[in-house]
Amino acid sequence: MEELLNLYATNELELNDIEEQISIAIKQLQNRQQELQNKNDEIREQIKSAMEENEIKKYENDYIAITYVAPTTRTTIDSALLKQKYEDIYKECSKVSEVKSSIRIKIKDIPTEKVDNEENLLDI
C-alpha cells in the first residue's frame, strides 16, 4: 500500500490506477480473512466433536487451554425488576431456547521464535 502511494506521489501512477489496486488488495484481504475464519470454524468444530465423543471437558498444555462448554438452555428475558414485580408476567413472557455446545480456546504465551520458525501447519 505504501509503495502504491509513493508511486502516486512521484507521478508514476495515476490516481485511478491506485484506487483500482487498493480496491483489489482490500478485496483479496477480505477473501483471505473469510478463508481463515472458515478454517478456524472448521478446526474448532472438529476439536469440539472430538471432545464430545471422548467426553473430554478440558485439554491443556504449555501453549493452549481448551475447555468444552456443554449445550444448555437460556432464558431470553433478563430483567430482575420484571420478575420481582410481576412474577406471573415474567413466567408467561419468558422464553427458553437451546444453546449449542462450544469450546473456549485460550492461547498461552508461545515464544515468538517458536511461532516464526514453525512451518505453516495449515494448508489453506
N, C-alpha and C positions, 0 to 999 in steps of 0.2 A: 504494500500500500504506500509506504513512504517513498519507494522507488518511483512509483507512478506519479506522485506529487512532485518529486524532484524533476522528472522528465517534463511535466507540465510547466514548472517554474522556469525551465531553460528553453521553453518554446519548442521542445522536441515532440510533444504530443498535444493534440487538440483536446479541449475540454470534453467534447463528445466521446472521444476515444477513452478518456479516463473514466467518465461516467459509465460507459459500457463495461470496461474492465472491472471497475469496482462492483458494479451490479452482478457480474458473473462471479466474481470472487465471493461476494456475500451469499449468492445462491449456492455455490459449492460448499461454503461453510455450513449453511443451513442443512444441506443434504447430508453432510458428514455428521453434523450434530444429531440428525434424526437416525442415521445408521447406528451411531454409538448408543443412542437412547434405546433403540430396538434391541441391540446386542445386550445392553445392560438388563433390560427387562427379561430377555430370554435366559440369561445366566441366572438372574435372581429367581425366576420361576423353576429352573432346574434344581437349584440349591434347595428351594422351599419344598419341592416334590420329594427330593432325596431325604430331607429332614423329616417330612411327614411319614414317608414309607418306613424309615428306620427309627421312628419315634425319638429323634434327637431334638432336645429342647435348646441346647446351646453348644456351639463349637467355638473354640478359642485357641489361638496360638500366639506367637510373639508379634505377629503383624496384623491380625484381624480377629474380630469377635463377631459371631453371627448368632442371633437369638431368634428362635422360632416363636411367632406370635399366633396362637391358635385362633380359629374363627370364633366369633361371638355375636351377640346382638347388641343393638344400641337403641336407646330411646331418643327420638329426634327433637322432642320438646325438652328444652333445658331451662326451665325458669322456676327457681326456688319460690319466688313470690306467688306465682300462679298456683303451685302445689300447696303452699301454705294457706292461701286464702280460699281457693276454690278446688279442693281436692277432687270432687266428683268431675268437674270440668276437665281438670288435668288428666284424670284417668281416661275420660271419654276422648280427649284430643290427642293423647299420647300415641305414638306410632312406633312399633318395634320393627327394626329392619335387620337383615343379616349383614354381618361384617366379615369379609373374606379373611382367610388366614394370610399372614405375611411374614416377612423376615426383616430384621434390623441388622444392618451391617455397619460396624464401626471399624474404620481403618486406624490402626495404631501408628506409631512413629516408625516408619520404614526409612532406613538411611537412604538418602538421595542417590548415593553411588550404587546401591543395590538396584534401585528402580531404573537408573540410567544405563546400567551395564547389562541388564537382562534383555534377551531377545523379545521381540513383540510376541506375546503369547496368544494374542487374539488375531486370528486371520480373518479380518473383516473385509 
